[in-house]
């Protein structure tokens, strides 16, 4: 996550399924959570808070966050999505054709 005005990295952590978004001081437009963060270059536990312009945007954020948390939980459990479009095979084929300077 980047700060809107400066584009400085202010949050760099995984969507860990164990993280829970809690209302901040009972507000319906802000969330607080704790996570291990790497934004400053070293891993440390931090508490984050986000405040939105209105409760609709805050609710949409939480729903989207939880949606991708569930996806991360599936990935961590080894339940990758099937590659129906064949993109992984195309990428593997393209990579197999690459050569290093030593191989020329």
N, C-alpha and C positions, 0 to 999 in steps of 0.2 A: 504494500500500500504506500502511496506517495502523498505528501502534503500537497494540497491543491495549488497553492500559489508558488511555492518554491520547487516543487517536484522532488523534494528530498525524501529518501526512503525512510519511512517512519514505522513500518511494520513489515517483517519478513518471517513468517512462520507458516507451518503447514495447517491445513484444515483438519486438525486432529479430532477424531470422533469423540474424544473425552471432554473437549472444550464445550462449555455451556455459556450461552449468552444470557446475561441476567439484566433486568431493567435497572437503570442507573437512578438511584434515589427515587424509585417509584415512577419515573417519567415514562410515558408511552412513546417517546421519540428518541430515546438513547439506550445504548447497550454497553455493558461492561463484561470483560472476560479476562482470564489469565492464560498466558501461553509462553512457551520458550521461544524467544525471539532472536534473530540474527541480524537485525537492521544495522547495528553499530559495529559489525564485524566479529563479535564474539557472542556465543550462546549464553543467554541469561533469561531467567524468568521475569516477565513483566506483566503489569496490569494495563489493559487497554480500555479506552472508552471512546465511543462514537456518538455524536449527536446529529440528528437529521433535522431538516426543515419542518417536517411534520410526521405524524404517526403513521401515515400510509407508506411513506418512503422507508421508515424504520421497520415496519412490518415486512415490506417487500425484501429489504436487506436480510432480515432474519430468515425468512423463508428460503431465499436463494442460498444463504450461508449453510443452512441445515441440509438443503438438497445436495450440495457439493460435499458436505461432511459425510452423508450417507454413501456417496459415490467413492469417497476416499476410504471409508470403512470396507466397502466391497473390494477395492483394490488391495488393501492391506490383508484381506482374507484370501487373496489369490483369485478373486472372481473377476478377472479382466473381461472387458467387452469383446465380443467376437469382431474380427476385422472383416466385416461384410463387404466393404468397398475395395479391399485388396491393397490399400495404401501401404500397409506394412510390407507386403511382398514387393511392391514397387520400390520402396525405400531400400530394402535389403538388396535388391538387384542393382540399384544405382550405386550403393556403397561397395558392392563386390567388384565393380568395375574401376574403382579408384586405385591408384598406385602411388607409392611414395617415391621420392627421388632415388632411394636405394634400389628400387625394383626396376628402374629404367635401364 
